[in-house]
């Protein structure tokens, strides 16, 4: 989301005091005293306020000057960098207004960075507010601190691109990792639209954090698509580059003014990508948002532990009854079910549908001669809608360990036109379900 980055109306203040890594840089005696007082609960509130009140900046004053909260400086957390990292102290102040979305964590709020002389450092991309998608981490084995920003760039015509920036707490404010996360979206995307996230952990045990990115599963866990490792030689993170046309894109070392332009290029590279109803990250299947004459709803989670979902398509034309339901579930069944071939599973599906119909009769059918989907064309009447005669198409396909099942239904009284519409919709859905 595009978060406000100005300090005037935001809930908390996060302060990072950066101590120079060069032994020849000397801090003033007054700053030495202030730094020593951060650990003293009796004086640390006023110590932080003193640094902010000075109003001295390392360079030009930013467009959003740092302000002291109206309730003063009430320190809620203090974090010190290790001596080996030659960094300083992270301080979090209580908010001066209620923010129900502010998580109970010590590394969120309004960000302020000071250099070794007590001057305020303009924050990268003016992103001086950290929320639940951001963090302050020790990214190197020497305990060096970095701010992890996860925010979005947006523009016209209606695009939004999420970005991850890992920025060391130094006066340079130069990211050691910048990557665009996930395909671009509409700025007004539905809450259930698939999203990409990040997580950081020491995978190889060398003391440096690795950053993993990928889409989230229904249970909130991350399906890792790329991993970035810190390089002592390059002094930044290295890993898969992705592409402008792909699902992520590793940005080169850039100044912040160029980042928005690269995000726009990433969005434009996807401008011809059809709008999706759902992207099922576990199977890699995508489903078009609006087949001709149909609207989409979903997904509905069938089994969150197995990443199994269903989608529904309905006719958007008044007075017409056309409905299509799509199911995506693992071919390997739960322990209580035997493994089945396609023919065996199609018979199980037929029996399940038949249990809800009267006079149910089926014949073989395939939605498209070029598809690998097997199917049935069935007729019968449903007590659920007054025993009205219906025609139902059932399609089943195995795709890389997943079942893709499509069930389409319309009134049989509408004749051949109804059947042609259903066939067209099923073909469109199955053809859009590409990896």
VEXDREN-2710 file (C-alpha; in Angstrom, 1 decimal):
% VEXDREN-2710
k/r/px/py/pz
1/UNK/0.0/0.0/0.0
2/UNK/1.1/3.6/-0.4
3/UNK/1.8/4.7/3.1
4/UNK/2.0/8.3/4.3
5/UNK/5.6/9.2/4.9
6/UNK/5.3/12.5/6.6
7/UNK/5.7/12.7/10.4
8/UNK/2.9/15.2/11.1
9/UNK/0.1/12.8/11.8
10/UNK/1.8/9.5/12.3
11/UNK/1.7/7.4/15.5
12/UNK/5.3/6.7/16.6
13/UNK/8.9/7.7/16.2
14/UNK/11.7/5.3/15.5
15/UNK/15.1/6.8/15.9
16/UNK/18.4/5.3/14.7
17/UNK/21.6/7.0/15.9
18/UNK/24.4/6.0/13.6
19/UNK/28.0/6.0/14.9
20/UNK/30.6/6.5/12.2
21/UNK/32.5/3.4/11.1
22/UNK/35.7/5.3/10.6
23/UNK/37.9/5.7/13.7
24/UNK/39.1/9.1/12.5
25/UNK/35.5/10.6/12.7
26/UNK/35.1/12.3/16.1
27/UNK/31.7/13.0/17.7
28/UNK/31.3/16.1/19.7
29/UNK/31.5/15.7/23.5
30/UNK/27.8/16.6/23.8
31/UNK/26.8/13.9/21.4
32/UNK/28.9/11.4/23.3
33/UNK/26.9/12.3/26.5
34/UNK/23.6/12.0/24.7
35/UNK/24.4/8.6/23.3
36/UNK/25.4/7.3/26.7
37/UNK/22.1/8.5/28.1
38/UNK/20.0/6.4/25.8
39/UNK/20.3/3.4/28.2
40/UNK/19.2/5.5/31.3
41/UNK/15.4/5.3/31.7
42/UNK/15.4/8.5/33.8
43/UNK/16.8/10.7/31.1
44/UNK/16.4/8.9/27.8
45/UNK/13.1/10.5/26.9
46/UNK/14.6/14.0/27.0
47/UNK/17.8/12.8/25.3
48/UNK/15.9/11.7/22.2
49/UNK/13.8/15.0/22.2
50/UNK/17.1/17.0/22.4
51/UNK/18.4/15.3/19.3
52/UNK/15.2/15.9/17.4
53/UNK/14.8/19.5/18.7
54/UNK/18.1/20.5/17.3
55/UNK/16.8/20.2/13.8
56/UNK/20.2/19.8/12.1
57/UNK/20.3/17.8/8.9
58/UNK/23.0/16.0/7.1
59/UNK/22.5/17.9/3.9
60/UNK/19.4/19.8/2.8
61/UNK/16.4/19.9/5.0
62/UNK/13.9/17.3/3.7
63/UNK/10.4/18.2/2.6
64/UNK/9.0/16.5/5.7
65/UNK/11.0/17.8/8.7
66/UNK/11.1/15.6/11.8
67/UNK/8.7/16.6/14.6
68/UNK/8.4/15.7/18.2
69/UNK/5.1/14.0/19.0
70/UNK/2.6/16.2/20.8
71/UNK/2.8/14.0/23.9
72/UNK/6.6/14.4/24.0
73/UNK/9.2/11.7/23.7
74/UNK/8.1/8.6/25.5
75/UNK/10.6/5.9/24.8
76/UNK/9.1/2.5/24.4
77/UNK/12.1/0.6/23.2
78/UNK/15.9/1.0/22.8
79/UNK/18.1/-1.1/20.5
80/UNK/21.8/-0.8/20.3
81/UNK/24.1/-2.0/17.5
82/UNK/27.0/-4.2/18.4
83/UNK/30.4/-2.6/18.9
84/UNK/31.8/-4.6/15.9
85/UNK/29.2/-3.0/13.6
86/UNK/30.2/0.6/14.6
87/UNK/26.5/1.5/14.6
88/UNK/24.4/3.1/17.3
89/UNK/21.0/3.0/18.9
90/UNK/17.4/2.5/17.8
91/UNK/14.7/4.2/19.8
92/UNK/10.9/3.8/19.5
93/UNK/8.6/6.5/21.0
94/UNK/5.0/6.0/22.0
95/UNK/2.4/7.4/19.6
96/UNK/0.6/10.7/20.3
97/UNK/-2.7/9.3/18.8
98/UNK/-4.3/5.9/18.6
99/UNK/-3.5/3.7/15.5
100/UNK/-5.4/0.4/15.7
101/UNK/-3.2/-1.0/12.9
102/UNK/0.1/-0.4/14.6
103/UNK/1.4/-3.8/15.7
104/UNK/2.7/-4.4/19.2
105/UNK/6.3/-4.5/18.0
106/UNK/9.4/-2.5/18.9
107/UNK/10.5/-1.8/15.3
108/UNK/7.5/0.2/13.8
109/UNK/6.7/3.9/13.7
110/UNK/8.2/7.1/12.3
111/UNK/11.8/6.7/11.4
112/UNK/14.5/9.2/12.2
113/UNK/18.2/8.7/11.6
114/UNK/21.1/10.7/13.1
115/UNK/24.7/10.7/11.9
116/UNK/27.8/10.8/14.2
117/UNK/27.5/14.6/14.6
118/UNK/23.9/14.4/15.8
119/UNK/22.5/15.6/12.4
120/UNK/19.3/14.1/11.1
121/UNK/19.8/12.0/7.9
122/UNK/17.0/12.3/5.3
123/UNK/15.4/8.8/5.1
124/UNK/15.6/6.7/1.9
125/UNK/12.7/7.6/-0.4
126/UNK/11.3/9.8/2.5
127/UNK/9.8/6.5/3.8
128/UNK/9.9/7.6/7.4
129/UNK/7.0/5.4/8.6
130/UNK/7.5/1.7/9.3
131/UNK/4.4/-0.5/9.6
132/UNK/3.9/-4.3/10.0
133/UNK/5.4/-5.1/6.6
134/UNK/8.7/-3.3/7.5
135/UNK/11.4/-4.1/10.1
136/UNK/14.7/-3.1/11.7
137/UNK/17.1/-6.1/11.5
138/UNK/20.7/-7.0/12.1
139/UNK/21.5/-8.1/8.6
140/UNK/25.3/-8.9/9.0
141/UNK/27.2/-11.1/11.2
142/UNK/28.9/-8.1/12.9
143/UNK/25.4/-6.9/14.1
144/UNK/25.0/-4.1/11.6
145/UNK/21.5/-2.6/11.5
146/UNK/19.4/-2.1/8.4
147/UNK/15.9/-0.8/7.9
148/UNK/13.7/-3.0/5.8
149/UNK/11.1/-1.0/3.8
150/UNK/8.3/-2.7/2.0
151/UNK/6.1/-0.1/0.3
152/UNK/4.5/0.4/-3.1
153/UNK/5.0/2.7/-6.1
154/UNK/1.9/3.7/-8.1
155/UNK/1.0/5.5/-11.2
156/UNK/-1.4/5.8/-14.2
157/UNK/-3.1/4.1/-15.8
158/UNK/-3.9/2.4/-12.5
159/UNK/-0.8/0.4/-11.5
160/UNK/0.8/-0.4/-8.2
161/UNK/4.1/-2.2/-7.7
162/UNK/5.4/-3.5/-4.3
163/UNK/9.1/-3.0/-3.5
164/UNK/11.5/-4.3/-0.9
165/UNK/14.4/-2.2/0.1
166/UNK/17.0/-3.1/2.7
167/UNK/18.8/0.1/3.7
168/UNK/21.7/0.1/6.2
169/UNK/21.3/2.7/9.0
170/UNK/24.0/5.0/7.6
171/UNK/24.1/8.5/6.4
172/UNK/24.5/7.3/2.8
173/UNK/21.0/5.6/2.8
174/UNK/22.0/3.4/-0.1
175/UNK/20.1/0.1/-0.2
176/UNK/22.1/-3.2/-0.2
177/UNK/19.0/-4.9/-1.7
178/UNK/16.2/-3.5/-3.8
179/UNK/13.7/-5.8/-5.5
180/UNK/10.2/-5.4/-7.0
181/UNK/7.9/-8.0/-5.5
182/UNK/5.2/-9.8/-7.4
183/UNK/3.3/-8.9/-10.6
184/UNK/1.9/-5.3/-10.7
185/UNK/-1.6/-4.8/-9.5
186/UNK/-4.4/-2.4/-9.7
187/UNK/-4.3/0.3/-7.0
188/UNK/-7.8/-0.9/-6.1
189/UNK/-7.1/-4.6/-6.1
190/UNK/-9.3/-6.8/-4.0
191/UNK/-8.0/-7.8/-0.6
192/UNK/-7.9/-11.4/-1.6
193/UNK/-5.7/-10.7/-4.5
194/UNK/-2.5/-12.8/-4.2
195/UNK/0.4/-10.9/-2.6
196/UNK/4.1/-11.3/-2.4
197/UNK/5.9/-11.0/0.9
198/UNK/9.4/-11.2/2.3
199/UNK/11.1/-12.9/5.2
200/UNK/14.6/-12.8/6.6
201/UNK/16.5/-15.6/8.4
202/UNK/20.1/-17.0/8.5
203/UNK/19.7/-20.0/6.3
204/UNK/23.4/-21.0/5.9
205/UNK/24.5/-20.3/9.5
206/UNK/27.1/-17.6/8.5
207/UNK/25.6/-14.9/10.7
208/UNK/24.2/-12.9/7.8
209/UNK/20.5/-12.8/7.1
210/UNK/19.2/-14.2/3.8
211/UNK/16.1/-12.5/2.3
212/UNK/13.4/-14.7/0.8
213/UNK/10.6/-13.5/-1.4
214/UNK/7.5/-15.1/-2.9
215/UNK/3.7/-15.3/-2.9
216/UNK/1.8/-16.2/0.3
217/UNK/-0.2/-19.4/0.7
218/UNK/-3.7/-19.4/2.2
219/UNK/-2.3/-20.1/5.6
220/UNK/0.0/-17.1/5.4
221/UNK/3.3/-19.0/4.9
222/UNK/5.7/-18.0/2.1
223/UNK/6.2/-20.0/-1.0
224/UNK/9.8/-19.0/-1.7
225/UNK/10.6/-18.0/-5.3
226/UNK/14.0/-16.3/-4.8
227/UNK/16.7/-16.1/-2.1
228/UNK/19.2/-13.3/-1.7
229/UNK/22.5/-13.7/0.1
230/UNK/24.8/-11.0/1.5
231/UNK/28.2/-10.8/-0.4
232/UNK/31.2/-9.6/1.6
233/UNK/32.9/-8.9/-1.7
234/UNK/30.1/-6.9/-3.3
235/UNK/29.0/-5.4/0.0
236/UNK/25.4/-5.9/-0.9
237/UNK/22.9/-8.8/-1.5
238/UNK/23.1/-11.0/-4.6
239/UNK/20.7/-13.5/-6.1
240/UNK/18.2/-14.1/-8.9
241/UNK/17.7/-11.1/-11.2
242/UNK/14.2/-11.9/-12.3
243/UNK/13.0/-9.7/-15.3
244/UNK/10.8/-6.8/-16.1
245/UNK/8.3/-9.3/-17.6
246/UNK/8.5/-11.7/-14.7
247/UNK/7.0/-11.9/-11.2
248/UNK/9.9/-10.0/-9.6
249/UNK/12.8/-7.8/-10.6
250/UNK/16.1/-7.2/-8.8
251/UNK/17.0/-3.5/-9.1
252/UNK/20.6/-2.5/-9.8
253/UNK/22.3/-0.1/-7.3
254/UNK/20.4/3.1/-8.0
255/UNK/19.7/6.5/-6.5
256/UNK/16.1/6.8/-5.3
257/UNK/15.0/9.1/-8.1
258/UNK/15.4/6.3/-10.6
259/UNK/13.4/3.7/-8.6
260/UNK/10.0/5.0/-9.5
261/UNK/10.9/4.9/-13.2
262/UNK/12.0/1.3/-13.0
263/UNK/8.8/0.4/-11.2
264/UNK/6.8/2.1/-14.0
265/UNK/8.8/0.1/-16.6
266/UNK/8.0/-3.1/-14.6
267/UNK/4.3/-2.2/-14.7
268/UNK/4.3/-1.4/-18.4
269/UNK/6.0/-4.7/-19.2
270/UNK/2.9/-6.4/-17.7
271/UNK/0.3/-4.1/-19.3
272/UNK/-0.9/-6.7/-21.7
273/UNK/-1.3/-9.4/-19.0
274/UNK/-5.0/-10.3/-18.6
275/UNK/-6.6/-9.3/-15.4
276/UNK/-6.8/-12.4/-13.1
277/UNK/-9.6/-13.7/-11.0
278/UNK/-7.0/-15.7/-9.0
279/UNK/-3.4/-16.8/-9.3
280/UNK/-3.0/-20.1/-7.4
281/UNK/0.7/-19.9/-6.4
282/UNK/1.0/-23.4/-5.1
283/UNK/0.1/-25.0/-8.5
284/UNK/1.2/-22.1/-10.7
285/UNK/-2.2/-21.9/-12.3
286/UNK/-3.8/-18.5/-13.3
287/UNK/-7.4/-17.9/-14.0
288/UNK/-8.8/-15.1/-16.1
289/UNK/-10.9/-12.5/-14.3
290/UNK/-13.8/-12.2/-16.7
291/UNK/-14.5/-14.7/-19.4
292/UNK/-16.9/-13.3/-22.0
293/UNK/-20.3/-12.6/-20.3
294/UNK/-19.2/-13.9/-16.9
295/UNK/-18.1/-12.4/-13.6
296/UNK/-15.7/-14.0/-11.1
297/UNK/-15.8/-14.4/-7.4
298/UNK/-13.4/-16.2/-5.0
299/UNK/-11.2/-17.8/-4.2
300/UNK/-12.8/-19.9/-1.5
301/UNK/-10.4/-22.0/0.6
302/UNK/-11.3/-25.7/0.6
303/UNK/-8.4/-27.0/2.7
304/UNK/-5.8/-24.4/3.9
305/UNK/-3.4/-27.1/4.9
306/UNK/-3.3/-28.4/1.3
307/UNK/-3.6/-25.1/-0.6
308/UNK/-6.9/-26.2/-2.2
309/UNK/-9.4/-23.6/-3.5
310/UNK/-12.5/-23.1/-5.6
311/UNK/-13.6/-20.2/-7.8
312/UNK/-17.0/-19.3/-9.1
313/UNK/-18.1/-17.7/-12.4
314/UNK/-21.6/-16.4/-13.0
315/UNK/-23.4/-14.9/-16.0
316/UNK/-23.5/-11.1/-15.9
317/UNK/-26.4/-10.9/-18.4
318/UNK/-29.9/-10.3/-16.9
319/UNK/-32.3/-13.2/-17.1
320/UNK/-29.6/-15.8/-17.9
321/UNK/-28.5/-18.7/-15.7
322/UNK/-25.0/-19.8/-16.4
323/UNK/-22.7/-20.9/-13.6
324/UNK/-19.2/-22.4/-13.6
325/UNK/-17.2/-23.6/-10.6
326/UNK/-13.5/-24.3/-10.8
327/UNK/-11.7/-26.5/-8.2
328/UNK/-7.9/-26.8/-7.7
329/UNK/-6.8/-29.6/-5.4
330/UNK/-3.9/-31.9/-4.9
331/UNK/-3.8/-35.1/-7.0
332/UNK/-2.3/-37.0/-4.0
333/UNK/-5.3/-37.6/-1.9
334/UNK/-5.5/-37.5/1.9
335/UNK/-4.5/-40.7/3.7
336/UNK/-8.2/-41.8/3.9
337/UNK/-8.6/-41.9/0.1
338/UNK/-6.8/-44.2/-2.4
339/UNK/-4.8/-42.8/-5.2
340/UNK/-6.8/-42.7/-8.5
341/UNK/-6.2/-42.5/-12.2
342/UNK/-7.8/-39.8/-14.2
343/UNK/-10.6/-42.1/-15.4
344/UNK/-11.2/-43.3/-11.8
345/UNK/-11.3/-39.8/-10.4
346/UNK/-13.6/-38.6/-13.2
347/UNK/-16.0/-41.4/-12.3
348/UNK/-15.9/-40.3/-8.6
349/UNK/-16.7/-36.7/-9.7
350/UNK/-19.6/-37.9/-11.9
351/UNK/-21.0/-39.9/-8.9
352/UNK/-20.8/-36.9/-6.6
353/UNK/-22.6/-34.6/-9.1
354/UNK/-25.2/-37.3/-9.9
355/UNK/-26.1/-37.5/-6.2
356/UNK/-27.7/-34.1/-6.5
357/UNK/-29.7/-34.7/-9.7
358/UNK/-32.6/-36.7/-10.9
359/UNK/-32.5/-38.8/-14.1
360/UNK/-28.8/-38.0/-14.5
361/UNK/-27.3/-39.2/-17.8
362/UNK/-23.7/-38.6/-19.1
363/UNK/-21.7/-39.0/-22.3
364/UNK/-18.0/-38.4/-23.0
365/UNK/-17.1/-34.8/-23.9
366/UNK/-13.9/-32.8/-24.2
367/UNK/-13.9/-29.0/-24.1
368/UNK/-11.3/-28.6/-26.8
369/UNK/-9.7/-31.1/-29.1
370/UNK/-6.2/-29.7/-28.3
371/UNK/-6.7/-29.9/-24.5
372/UNK/-5.7/-32.8/-22.3
373/UNK/-8.9/-32.4/-20.3
374/UNK/-11.3/-35.3/-20.1
375/UNK/-14.9/-34.6/-19.5
376/UNK/-18.6/-35.5/-19.5
377/UNK/-21.7/-33.8/-20.9
378/UNK/-24.6/-34.6/-18.5
379/UNK/-28.3/-33.9/-18.4
380/UNK/-30.8/-34.1/-15.5
381/UNK/-32.9/-32.1/-13.2
382/UNK/-32.1/-30.5/-9.9
383/UNK/-34.5/-30.5/-6.9
384/UNK/-32.6/-27.4/-5.7
385/UNK/-34.1/-25.3/-8.5
386/UNK/-37.5/-26.8/-8.9
387/UNK/-36.5/-29.9/-11.0
388/UNK/-35.7/-27.7/-14.0
389/UNK/-33.9/-29.6/-16.8
390/UNK/-30.2/-28.8/-16.8
391/UNK/-27.2/-29.5/-18.9
392/UNK/-23.9/-29.8/-17.1
393/UNK/-20.4/-30.1/-18.4
394/UNK/-17.7/-31.7/-16.2
395/UNK/-14.0/-31.3/-17.1
396/UNK/-11.0/-32.9/-15.3
397/UNK/-7.3/-32.5/-16.0
398/UNK/-4.2/-33.4/-14.1
399/UNK/-1.5/-30.7/-14.2
400/UNK/1.8/-31.3/-12.4
401/UNK/0.4/-33.1/-9.4
402/UNK/-2.8/-31.0/-9.2
403/UNK/-6.4/-31.8/-10.3
404/UNK/-8.1/-29.0/-12.2
405/UNK/-11.9/-29.7/-12.1
406/UNK/-14.4/-27.5/-13.9
407/UNK/-18.2/-27.9/-13.6
408/UNK/-20.5/-25.7/-15.8
409/UNK/-24.3/-25.7/-15.7
410/UNK/-27.1/-24.0/-17.6
411/UNK/-30.8/-24.7/-18.2
412/UNK/-31.3/-27.3/-20.9
413/UNK/-34.4/-25.4/-22.2
414/UNK/-32.1/-22.7/-23.7
415/UNK/-30.9/-25.3/-26.3
416/UNK/-27.8/-25.2/-28.3
417/UNK/-27.0/-21.6/-27.6
418/UNK/-26.7/-22.3/-23.9
419/UNK/-24.4/-25.3/-24.6
420/UNK/-22.2/-23.2/-26.9
421/UNK/-21.9/-20.5/-24.2
422/UNK/-20.9/-23.0/-21.6
423/UNK/-18.3/-24.7/-23.9
424/UNK/-16.8/-21.3/-24.7
425/UNK/-16.6/-20.3/-21.0
426/UNK/-15.0/-23.7/-20.0
427/UNK/-12.5/-23.4/-22.9
428/UNK/-11.6/-19.9/-21.9
429/UNK/-11.0/-20.8/-18.3
430/UNK/-9.0/-24.0/-19.0
431/UNK/-6.9/-22.2/-21.6
432/UNK/-6.1/-19.3/-19.2
433/UNK/-5.0/-21.8/-16.6
434/UNK/-1.4/-21.7/-17.8
435/UNK/1.7/-22.0/-15.7
END
